[in-house]
Amino acid sequence: MTYSMLIDPVIALMKEVASYIEDARTSFSDESVREKSINSLVSYVDETAEKMLVEGLRKILPEAGFLTEEGTAGRKNEKLVWIIDPLDGTTNFVQGIPFVGINVALMEKDEIVAGWISDVFHHSIYHAIKGEGAFKNGQPIQMKIKKTLKDTLMA
């Protein structure tokens, strides 16, 4: 399978879901937040975003299964599996801090072969396909290689 054919449809879907998340923040109420476990929050926004992603990704690649954070879709023994975190940074979202993301990866057997990250409030989408490099908003990106640890920034 050529994973490059997935880039544009997945990016279009992620833009749609990012727009939903951004719009939802304007009318969001803290009363809709539940605690899954200590310091692990979930809201209707997480669940709705996940359902949107699952529905859209099913249309893009019907034969793939799902591994989802909010458990809205299941995984059987599919060769291809979408891995989804629909709202990475729910605590930030709830607090109105504009640093949240949408994470989607495609796994073939037990190997990640493609990944997408949407920086929702900064309108950036990163993607990488195994063997093809990494991109931000369609432009190639790469690490700056430093010779010593003291010259390196890690975050």
C-alpha positions, 0 to 999 in steps of 0.5 A: 500500500502507498501511504502517501495517498492518505495524506490529503484526505486525513489532513482534510478530516483533521482540519474539520475536527480541529475546527469543531474543537476550536468552535466548541471552546467558545461555548464549552462549560466545565460542567461537561467534564468528567474525570476518567482517573486522577488527572485524566479528564474527558468531555463531550468534545473529546468523544465527539471529536473521536467519533468524527475521526473514526467515521471519517477514517473509516471512509478513507480506509474501510479495512482498518481497525481502531485503537481509540483513547475514548473507546468509541471504536474497537480493534479486532485482528486487522492488519491496519489499525488507526490509533487516535487521541482526539483531543490531546491536552484536554486539561489545557482545553478545559482551562482555555489554554490554546495548546491542544492537539489531535493525534492520528497514526496508522499502524501496519501489523505492529509498526507505525507507518504514518502519523498526523498531528494537528496543533488545533489553535495554531492551525498547523498540521504535521505529518510523516510517512515512513521513509518519506520525511516529516512535514509541517503544513506541507513543507518539509521539516527536519531536526537540527543536528548538534554535535554536543549535548550542551548545544541541544535543546530538548523539550 
